[in-house]
Amino acid sequence: MAKITFIGLGNMGGPMAGNLVKAGHEVTVFDLSKDAVAALVSEGAKTAGTAHEAASGAECVITMLPAGQHVEAVYLGDDGLLAKLPAGTLVIDSSTIAPETARGVAEVARAKDIPFLDAPVSGGVGGAKAGTLTFICGGSEEAFNKAKPILDAMGKNIFHAGDHGSGQVAKICNNMLLAILMSGTSEALALGVKNGLDPAVLSEIMKQSSGGNWALNVYNPWPGVMEGVPASRNYEGGFLVNLMTKDLGLAFDNAVKNQASIPMGSLARNLFQLHAGQGNGSLDFSSIQRLYKPE
């Protein structure tokens, strides 16, 4: 069992840290939310007053933060964790950030002989709670092998995508496709209902036909069709529209830098940005259904 520090206890990070506790690891947590910290302490985690205090003596530091600027603030500069952590400390960042940001942090870590992985996740809040997340890792083979026993406590599928930044590239590609699928699923359901079809019946037909996809099969965006998903609890919880919009922005920026054509991804970005601008940023991303079915 490892001595682990976990920083960032949001919708995803909290359950992930909880699974490390359940697996028997010695986990120290830090977050600006006192309620989030208290919840993990009640499960058996320890806490500290600052991120530096939390990371003191850790064998592994894991972060799950909202955006690249937060990752850079935690790790870089004279006050960053990389300036204080001893050589050999394993660092895993599971935030979804720009590949170049991950590579920049990795370069500083490499200079200090600190193994670093960018390891964004897929699987949503449900996967975080169930410990069935997919981890998409970028970094050295040595760092990946060192991290895998720890990641196994939080995930079901652990992939080594390649060198530093590869995890982030794969993640933004995945989330761009997810946004396209969710937008298209919402559009198709709305069209069927406009023609008098029952959304549950139409969903079942498409699930068993060529239109079946993850958004339709396990995360249906139409309210009341599927139990246990955000659409059936007023789109609360889950993966926020603001975060999907951020990820689509990362995909767009990467496409510009690499002269890649992403017409569907660009349209999905515009749709989610419009949806967020209408005051829906804190809802689950499946609430894009409301663009086609106004409440």
N, C-alpha and C positions, 0 to 999 in steps of 0.2 A: 504494500500500500504506500502511496506517495503523499508527501506534504505539499498541498496544492493551494495556491491563492487564486480566487476567482473575482474578477472586477467587472461589474456591469450586470445587474440583477433585474433586467426588464422582463418582458413577456417571455423571451427565450432564455435569457441568462439565468433567471431564477430557477426554473425547472432543471436546467442543465447542471447547475451547482448542486441542487438537491439530489440528483442522481449520483453525483460523485460522493456525496455524504452517505447515501444508501449503500454504495459499493464498498464502503469502509475506509475511504481515503480521509486523511486529516485535512479538512477544508477551512480556510480562512477567507471570508468574503468582505468586499467593500463596495459600497454604492452610495450615491448622494441621497437616496431615498431611505429614510430610517425605517419605514414600514417594510420595505423589501429586505433590508438587513435583518430586521426582527423576525421575519418569516423564516429565513434560513437558519438563524440562531435557534429557533424553536425546533428545527429539524436536526440540530446537532452540530451546526457549523460554528466556528469561532469568528470574531470580528476584530477590527482595529480602527483607530481614529483616522488614519490616512492610508492612501494606497501604498506608500513606502513602508509603513508599519505592517500592513497586511502582507506585503511581499517579503518581509524580513525572514530569512531562513527557509524560504520556499524552494522546493526542488523543481516545481513547475508553476508558471504564472499563465493564467488563461484570461483573456479579455473578450467581452461581447459588448461592443459599443455602437452607438448610432451611426457614426460617420467617420470619414478619414481624419478630420480635424481633431476629433476626440482621441483617436488612436495615436496621432502624432503628439498630442498634448500629454498623454500618459507615458509614452515611451521615449520621446526625443528631448533634446536640450539638456542643460545642466541639471534641471530638476526632474528629468524623466527617469523612468525605472531602469532603462538600459545603462544609465550613468552610475547606478548603484548596485545592480545585480551582479553577483559573482560569476565568473566564467563557468560555463557548464550548465547554468540554469536553463531549463527548457522553457521557451516562450511560445505560446499558441494564441494567435489572434483569430477569433471566429467572427469578427465583424465583417460586413460586406462593404468593401472600400475599393478605390481605384487600384488596378494592378501596380501602377507606378508608385503609389503610396506604400503598398506592401513591400515592394522592392526596396524603397528608400529605408524603411524600418529594418528590413533584413540586412541591408548593407551596413548599417550602424551596429546591428547585433553581431554580424560576422566579424567586424573589426575588434569586438570585445570577446570573441570566442564564446558567444551565446547562441546556441541552436534555436532557430526561429522557424515557425510554420505559419503561413496564412492558411487558415482552415475554416472558411465560411461553411454554413450549413444549409441544408434543405430539409423540409419536412414539417415546417410550421410549429405552432405552439403545441398541437397535439403530439407531434413527434418528439418535441422537447420533453413533454411530460412523461411520455411512454418510454423514453430512452431509445427511440428508433430513428433518430436523425441520420441523414446522410452527411458525412464530412468530406469536403473536397479540398485536399491539401496540396499546398505548394511549398517546396523546400527540398532539402537534401534527403536522400534515402535514409541516412543515419538518423536525422531528426524525426523523420516519419516513423521509423521503427521504434524509436524511443517514445514517441507520443501515442502510438496505436493502443497499447494496453489502457491508457487513460481515456482515450476517445471511445474505446469499446464500452465504457460504462455509461456513455451518453448517446451512442449511436449504433445503428444496425449495419450500415454500409459505409465503409471507410475507404476512400479512394486517394491514391497518390497521383495527382494530375501532372506533376512535373516540377520544374524549378520554381523559385520564389515568384509569386504573382500568378502562377498558373491556376491556383485554386480560385483566385478572384476572377480570372478570365472565364473559367468554366461556370462560376456562379452567376455572373452577369448574363452569360448566354442563356443559362437555364431560366433565370427570372424574366428575361425578355420574352422567351417562349411562353412561360407561364402567363404573363400579362396578355399576350396575344390570344392564348387559349381561353382565358377568362373573359376577355372582351368578346370574342367570337361566340362563346357559349351563351353569354348574357344576351347577345343580339339574336341568336337563333331562338332562344326560349321566348323572348319578347315577341318575335314574329309569330311563333306558333300560338301564343296566347291571344294575340290580336285577331287570329283566325278562329278563335273559339276552342283551342285545344287545352286540355288539362296539363299544366306544367309538369306534374308528376308522371303522367302517362307519356308525354313527349320525352321527358328525361329518360325514362326506361327504354323507349324505342331507340333513342340516339345512343344510349349506353351499349345496347346490343347490336348497334349498326356501326358503320364506318366513321360516324361522328364522335364515337366514344373517346374521352380524354380525361386526364386527371381532374381537371376543374369540374367536369360533369359527373364523373364516377364517384369521387370521394369528397367533393367540396362544393356541392351544388349551390349556385348563387341565388336561386329563386326562394324567397321566404316560405318556410313550411314544407318544402319538398323532402328535405333530408334532416334527420335529427342530429344534434350534436355539432352542427356547423354554425359559423357566425351568422349566416343568412337567417337562421331560425331563432336567433336571439338578438334581433335588431342590429346585426352586423357589429356587435361588440366583441372586443378581444381579437385574437388572431394576428394576421400580418397587416399592419396599417397601410392605408393608402399613401400616406406621406413617405413611408419606407419604400414602397413599390415605385413611387415617383422618383425617389432618389436613385434607386437601382437602374431604372430606365434611363435616367440622366447619365449614369456611369456608362451604360451600354452605348448611348448616343455619342458621348465624348470619345469613347474608345474607337467607335466606328469612324469618326472624323479623323482621328489620329492615324488610323490604319487604312484610310480610304476604302472602307467597306460600305456596301450598300445595304441598308436595313429599312426598306420602306414600310414593312409591317410593324417593326419595332418602333419606328418614328411615329407612326399613327397611334400605336398603343401609348406611347409616351404623351402625346398630345391629349388623348382621351383621359388618361389618369390625371394629367395636370389640370385639365378642365374640371374634372370631378373634385379634385382637391381644392381648387379655387372656389368651388361652390360650397365650401364649408364641410367637406366630408373627409378631411385629411386624417382624422383620428379614428375613422371607421375601418373595418377590415376591407381588404382590397376587393373582395367579392361584391362589395356594395356598388361596384361599377354597374351592376344590374340596374341601379336607380337612374342611370342615364337613359335607359330604354323603358323603364317602368317607374316614372316619378311617383313618389309617395303622395 
